[in-house]
């Protein structure tokens, strides 16, 4: 079974560029996660690995939120 998640991008307002960057950051984190798994011979990634990737993205989002709000 494949679990599919969606990411909603804010299409309006001053934060549009930063929101797009956040989506790219999350994608980069997940691609890096998969690449490391392949390098380590894993056939699956764990929920903990995915959660850690999203935690790093949450930290980045918090920093970008500070920029958005000035």
N, C-alpha and C positions, 0 to 999 in steps of 0.2 A: 504494500500500500504506500502511496506517495502522499505526503502531506504538503499542501500548497498554501502559502501565505501570500497576502497582497500588501503592497505598500502604497498608501495614498499620498500623492504629492500635492502640496498646496499650490494651486495654479494662479493665485492672485496675491496681491499685496507686495510689500517691499521685501519680504523674505523669500520670494520665489527662487532666486538664485541660490540662496543658502539651503533651501529645502531640497533643491535638485542636487546640490553637493552632498547633502546628507544621504540621499538615496544612493548616490555613487559610492559614498563611504561605506554604507552597509553592504552594497554589492561587492566592493573590494574586500571587505572583511570576510564575507562568505566564500568568495572565490579563493582567498588565501587559506581559509579553513579547509576547503576541498583539496587544494594543492598540497598542503601539509599532510593531509590524510593519505593522499596518493603516494607521496614520498615515503611515508611511514608504512606503506603496505596495507593500510586500512581499506576495507570495502564499504564502511559506513562511518559517519560521524556521529558522535554522541549528542544527546540533548544538552549535556553540560557544555560541550564545545560550542554549540550553536548559541546557547544562552550567554556564554562568555563573549562571543562576537557581538551579540546585540547589546550587552552591557557596555562594551567599548563604544559602540555607536551611541548609546544613551549619554555617555560622558561627552562625546563630541557634540551631540545635540544640545546639551546643557550649555556648553561653551558658545555654540552658535546662537542660542537663544539670548545670551547676554549681548551679543553683537546686534541682534535684531532689535532689541529693546533699548539699546544704547546705554 
